[in-house]
Amino acid sequence: MRSKTKFLSMLMVLLMSLSVLTACSPAAPAEEPAPPAEEPAEEPAQEPAEEPAEEPALDPEEVLKEAALDLLNNIPDNNFIMASDEALALFEENPGAVFWVDLRSADDYAAGHIAGAVNIPYGEMGNHWEVLPTNRQIIFQCYSGQTSAQVTSLANMLGFNAVSFRGGMNFGWAPLELGEDTLEMEANELPEAKAPELDEKEQIIWDAAVDYFSADNYIIAPADLLALVEENPDAITVVDIRQADAYAEGHIEGAIHIPFKEVGANVDQIPMNRPAYVTCYTGQTAGITIAPLRMMGYNAISLNRGMTGWDGAELPKVTD
């Protein structure tokens, strides 16, 4: 009995110890609830990329006007004209640096031309711009210097380094009395044409220079101009581009006066709705002038041999 009581006492002690241990053990941490899943943030809507603004199309009339005025407002001291003896000396001293173009007819060229000169008749020049070199001095030569002046003016608008042979073969070369034996009969071949690389603006000027030429050389005889002045002076404009003293000494009746190098700054004085007849001393600076005017849209014509031709025909002048 005593043993049984002792066994029960020990069992009670053991149970009490277990309960104490159980009470002192830390409770298992309760699992924290998982945070709610975050909804993906909405990305701001991307605005459509702005397309680059298209550049406005070039206005050919404005491009040509700008190019023409740039030439008229920047006439060099030599007026784009080289004295005949100076041109010949330059060509003889360094022929490789000069490109000489004879603008006369094929027949006149074949009858005798400056040695080394190539032939491009004036009316065909528009189809041959591509043979001109960009790295040489170009000299254009014709009969009197008037058509070569027009071509020279256009060539400089295209970026070539060009001058007109003063007086042409008739009034420039002939007075030098060099003799026919100094001329060459054999034709010189044109260089191979090379198409230029042009931007849009340059292409507009180039195309206009190609289209410039026609059967007309834009030169009027003195007697024909006098007839127009007498018949209907209000239907035309005569522009005298000589110096003020020469104009004051005598000019064509009704002519307005704008000195050569001031034409660009005063072009608005020339009406565009009627033909403009430009006169100078011998027709050469008038030739330089009418080419850019025509590129601008003027119906500009130069007087043959200028006031030298007018006086030679003994036509009337006024001084007021």
C-alpha positions as CSV (number, residue, x, y, z in Angstrom):
1,M,0.0,0.0,0.0
2,R,2.8,2.3,0.9
3,S,4.6,1.6,-2.4
4,K,1.4,2.4,-4.3
5,T,1.1,5.7,-2.5
6,K,4.7,6.6,-3.2
7,F,4.2,5.8,-6.9
8,L,1.2,8.1,-7.1
9,S,3.1,10.9,-5.4
10,M,5.8,10.7,-7.9
11,L,3.4,10.7,-10.8
12,M,1.7,13.8,-9.5
13,V,5.1,15.6,-9.2
14,L,5.9,14.6,-12.8
15,L,2.6,15.9,-14.1
16,M,3.0,19.2,-12.3
17,S,6.5,19.7,-13.7
18,L,5.3,19.1,-17.2
19,S,2.5,21.6,-16.8
20,V,5.0,24.2,-15.5
21,L,7.2,23.6,-18.5
22,T,4.4,23.9,-20.9
23,A,3.3,27.2,-19.4
24,C,6.8,28.7,-19.6
25,S,7.4,27.8,-23.2
26,P,6.9,30.7,-25.6
27,A,3.8,30.5,-27.7
28,A,4.4,30.0,-31.5
29,P,4.1,33.4,-33.2
30,A,0.9,33.8,-35.0
31,E,1.3,34.1,-38.7
32,E,0.8,37.7,-39.9
33,P,-1.7,38.0,-42.7
34,A,0.0,38.6,-46.1
35,P,-0.2,42.1,-47.3
36,P,-2.7,42.6,-50.1
37,A,-1.2,42.3,-53.5
38,E,-0.4,45.8,-55.0
39,E,-2.2,46.5,-58.2
40,P,0.3,47.6,-60.9
41,A,0.5,51.3,-61.2
42,E,-1.0,52.6,-64.4
43,E,1.7,54.1,-66.7
44,P,0.8,57.6,-67.9
45,A,-0.4,57.5,-71.5
46,Q,2.4,58.5,-73.9
47,E,1.6,61.4,-76.0
48,P,2.2,60.8,-79.7
49,A,5.6,62.1,-80.9
50,E,5.3,65.4,-82.7
51,E,6.1,65.0,-86.3
52,P,8.7,67.6,-87.5
53,A,7.0,70.5,-89.1
54,E,7.4,70.4,-92.9
55,E,9.4,73.3,-94.3
56,P,7.4,75.4,-96.6
57,A,8.0,74.8,-100.2
58,L,10.3,77.3,-101.9
59,D,8.7,79.9,-104.0
60,P,10.7,80.0,-107.3
61,E,9.9,83.6,-107.9
62,E,11.3,84.6,-104.5
63,V,14.4,82.4,-105.0
64,L,15.1,84.0,-108.4
65,K,14.5,87.5,-107.1
66,E,16.9,86.9,-104.2
67,A,19.6,85.5,-106.5
68,A,19.1,88.3,-109.0
69,L,19.3,91.1,-106.4
70,D,22.3,89.4,-104.8
71,L,24.1,89.8,-108.2
72,L,22.9,93.3,-108.9
73,N,23.8,94.5,-105.4
74,N,27.3,93.0,-105.5
75,I,28.7,94.2,-108.8
76,P,32.5,94.0,-108.6
77,D,34.9,96.8,-109.6
78,N,35.4,95.3,-113.0
79,N,31.6,95.1,-113.7
80,F,32.1,91.4,-114.6
81,I,33.9,92.7,-117.8
82,M,37.6,92.2,-118.6
83,A,39.5,94.5,-121.0
84,S,40.4,92.6,-124.3
85,D,44.1,93.0,-123.9
86,E,44.1,91.9,-120.3
87,A,41.9,88.8,-121.2
88,L,44.3,87.8,-124.0
89,A,47.3,88.3,-121.8
90,L,45.8,86.2,-119.1
91,F,44.9,83.4,-121.5
92,E,48.4,83.4,-123.1
93,E,50.3,83.4,-119.8
94,N,48.3,80.6,-118.2
95,P,45.9,78.9,-120.6
96,G,45.3,76.0,-118.2
97,A,43.7,78.4,-115.8
98,V,41.3,80.0,-118.3
99,F,38.3,78.6,-120.1
100,W,37.5,80.7,-123.2
101,V,34.0,80.4,-124.7
102,D,33.2,81.9,-128.1
103,L,29.4,82.6,-128.2
104,R,29.3,83.5,-131.9
105,S,27.7,81.3,-134.6
106,A,29.4,78.1,-135.6
107,D,30.2,79.6,-139.1
108,D,31.9,82.7,-137.6
109,Y,33.8,80.6,-135.1
110,A,35.0,78.3,-137.9
111,A,36.2,81.4,-139.9
112,G,38.6,82.2,-137.1
113,H,38.6,82.3,-133.3
114,I,40.9,82.9,-130.3
115,A,43.3,80.0,-130.1
116,G,42.0,77.5,-127.5
117,A,38.5,78.8,-127.4
118,V,35.5,76.5,-127.5
119,N,32.3,77.3,-129.4
120,I,28.9,77.5,-127.7
121,P,26.6,79.7,-129.8
122,Y,24.6,82.0,-127.6
123,G,21.2,80.5,-128.3
124,E,22.6,77.0,-127.3
125,M,24.2,78.1,-124.0
126,G,21.3,76.9,-121.9
127,N,22.1,73.3,-122.9
128,H,25.8,73.5,-122.1
129,W,26.1,74.9,-118.5
130,E,27.3,71.5,-117.4
131,V,30.5,71.7,-119.5
132,L,31.7,74.8,-117.7
133,P,34.5,74.3,-115.1
134,T,34.1,75.5,-111.5
135,N,37.9,75.9,-110.9
136,R,38.9,78.1,-113.8
137,Q,38.5,81.7,-114.9
138,I,35.8,81.6,-117.6
139,I,35.9,84.3,-120.3
140,F,32.8,84.7,-122.5
141,Q,33.3,86.4,-125.8
142,C,30.8,87.3,-128.6
143,Y,30.6,90.0,-131.3
144,S,30.2,93.2,-129.4
145,G,30.1,92.2,-125.7
146,Q,26.3,92.4,-125.2
147,T,25.3,88.8,-125.4
148,S,28.5,87.7,-123.6
149,A,27.5,90.1,-120.8
150,Q,24.1,88.4,-120.4
151,V,25.8,84.9,-120.3
152,T,28.4,86.2,-117.8
153,S,25.7,87.6,-115.5
154,L,23.8,84.2,-115.5
155,A,27.0,82.2,-115.0
156,N,27.9,84.2,-111.9
157,M,24.4,83.7,-110.6
158,L,25.1,79.9,-111.0
159,G,28.3,80.3,-109.0
160,F,30.9,80.3,-111.8
161,N,33.8,82.7,-112.0
162,A,33.1,84.4,-115.2
163,V,33.8,87.7,-117.0
164,S,32.8,89.1,-120.4
165,F,35.4,90.0,-123.0
166,R,35.0,93.7,-123.4
167,G,33.8,94.8,-126.9
168,G,33.8,91.2,-128.3
169,M,35.5,90.4,-131.5
170,N,34.2,93.5,-133.3
171,F,35.1,96.2,-130.8
172,G,37.5,94.5,-128.5
173,W,39.8,92.2,-130.5
174,A,39.7,94.0,-133.8
175,P,41.2,97.3,-132.4
176,L,44.2,95.4,-131.1
177,E,45.2,94.8,-134.8
178,L,46.7,91.5,-134.0
179,G,46.0,90.2,-137.5
180,E,43.9,87.3,-138.8
181,D,46.9,85.0,-138.7
182,T,46.7,85.0,-134.9
183,L,43.3,83.3,-135.0
184,E,42.7,79.6,-135.0
185,M,40.6,77.7,-137.5
186,E,40.4,74.3,-136.0
187,A,37.6,73.6,-133.6
188,N,38.3,72.8,-129.9
189,E,36.2,70.1,-128.4
190,L,33.9,70.8,-125.5
191,P,34.8,69.1,-122.2
192,E,32.6,66.3,-120.9
193,A,29.5,67.5,-119.3
194,K,29.3,66.9,-115.5
195,A,26.0,67.2,-113.8
196,P,26.3,69.5,-110.7
197,E,25.2,68.6,-107.2
198,L,22.5,71.2,-106.4
199,D,20.2,71.8,-103.5
200,E,16.6,72.9,-104.1
201,K,17.3,76.6,-104.3
202,E,20.3,76.1,-106.6
203,Q,18.2,73.8,-108.8
204,I,15.6,76.5,-109.3
205,I,18.2,79.0,-110.4
206,W,19.9,76.5,-112.7
207,D,16.6,75.6,-114.4
208,A,15.8,79.2,-115.0
209,A,19.3,79.8,-116.5
210,V,18.7,76.8,-118.8
211,D,15.3,78.2,-119.9
212,Y,16.6,81.7,-120.4
213,F,17.7,81.3,-124.0
214,S,15.5,81.5,-127.0
215,A,15.7,82.7,-130.6
216,D,15.7,86.2,-129.3
217,N,18.9,87.8,-127.9
218,Y,16.9,90.5,-126.0
219,I,18.6,93.4,-127.9
220,I,16.7,96.1,-129.8
221,A,18.0,98.4,-132.5
222,P,18.1,102.1,-131.8
223,A,15.6,103.0,-134.6
224,D,13.1,100.3,-133.3
225,L,13.3,101.7,-129.8
226,L,12.8,105.3,-131.1
227,A,9.6,104.1,-132.9
228,L,8.3,102.7,-129.6
229,V,9.1,105.9,-127.7
230,E,7.3,108.0,-130.3
231,E,4.3,105.7,-130.8
232,N,3.3,104.9,-127.2
233,P,5.8,106.0,-124.5
234,D,3.4,105.0,-121.7
235,A,3.5,101.3,-122.9
236,I,7.3,101.0,-122.2
237,T,10.0,102.0,-119.7
238,V,13.4,103.2,-120.8
239,V,16.1,102.8,-118.1
240,D,19.3,104.7,-118.5
241,I,22.0,103.2,-116.2
242,R,24.9,105.5,-117.1
243,Q,26.4,107.9,-114.6
244,A,24.4,111.0,-113.7
245,D,26.6,113.4,-115.7
246,A,26.2,111.4,-118.9
247,Y,22.5,111.2,-118.4
248,A,22.2,114.9,-117.8
249,E,24.1,115.7,-121.0
250,G,21.5,113.9,-123.0
251,H,19.2,110.9,-122.8
252,I,16.3,109.2,-124.5
253,E,13.1,111.1,-123.9
254,G,11.2,109.7,-121.0
255,A,14.0,107.6,-119.7
256,I,14.3,107.1,-116.0
257,H,17.8,107.3,-114.5
258,I,19.2,104.5,-112.3
259,P,23.0,104.1,-112.2
260,F,24.2,100.6,-113.0
261,K,25.3,99.7,-109.5
262,E,22.2,101.1,-108.0
263,V,19.7,99.1,-110.0
264,G,19.3,96.4,-107.4
265,A,18.4,98.9,-104.7
266,N,16.0,100.7,-106.9
267,V,14.4,97.9,-108.9
268,D,11.0,98.8,-107.6
269,Q,11.1,101.9,-109.8
270,I,11.0,99.7,-112.9
271,P,7.4,98.6,-113.6
272,M,7.0,94.9,-114.3
273,N,3.8,95.2,-116.3
274,R,5.5,96.6,-119.5
275,P,8.8,96.1,-121.3
276,A,11.9,97.7,-119.8
277,Y,14.5,98.9,-122.3
278,V,17.9,99.3,-120.7
279,T,20.6,101.5,-122.1
280,C,24.2,102.2,-121.0
281,Y,27.3,103.4,-122.8
282,T,28.0,100.5,-125.3
283,G,25.4,97.9,-124.3
284,Q,27.6,95.8,-122.1
285,T,26.6,96.8,-118.6
286,A,23.0,96.8,-119.9
287,G,23.6,93.2,-120.9
288,I,24.9,92.4,-117.3
289,T,21.7,94.1,-116.0
290,I,18.9,92.6,-118.2
291,A,19.8,89.0,-117.4
292,P,19.0,89.1,-113.7
293,L,16.0,91.4,-114.4
294,R,14.7,88.7,-116.8
295,M,15.3,86.0,-114.2
296,M,13.1,88.1,-111.9
297,G,10.3,88.2,-114.4
298,Y,10.9,91.5,-116.1
299,N,10.7,91.7,-119.9
300,A,14.0,93.5,-120.1
301,I,15.8,94.3,-123.3
302,S,19.1,96.1,-123.9
303,L,19.7,98.8,-126.5
304,N,22.1,97.7,-129.2
305,R,25.5,99.4,-128.6
306,G,23.8,101.5,-125.9
307,M,23.9,105.3,-126.3
308,T,26.9,104.9,-128.6
309,G,24.6,103.1,-131.0
310,W,21.9,105.7,-130.5
311,D,24.3,108.6,-131.2
312,G,25.8,106.8,-134.1
313,A,22.3,106.6,-135.6
314,E,21.9,110.4,-134.9
315,L,18.7,109.9,-133.0
316,P,17.2,112.7,-130.8
317,K,18.0,113.1,-127.1
318,V,16.7,115.4,-124.4
319,T,18.5,117.1,-121.4
320,D,15.6,117.8,-119.0
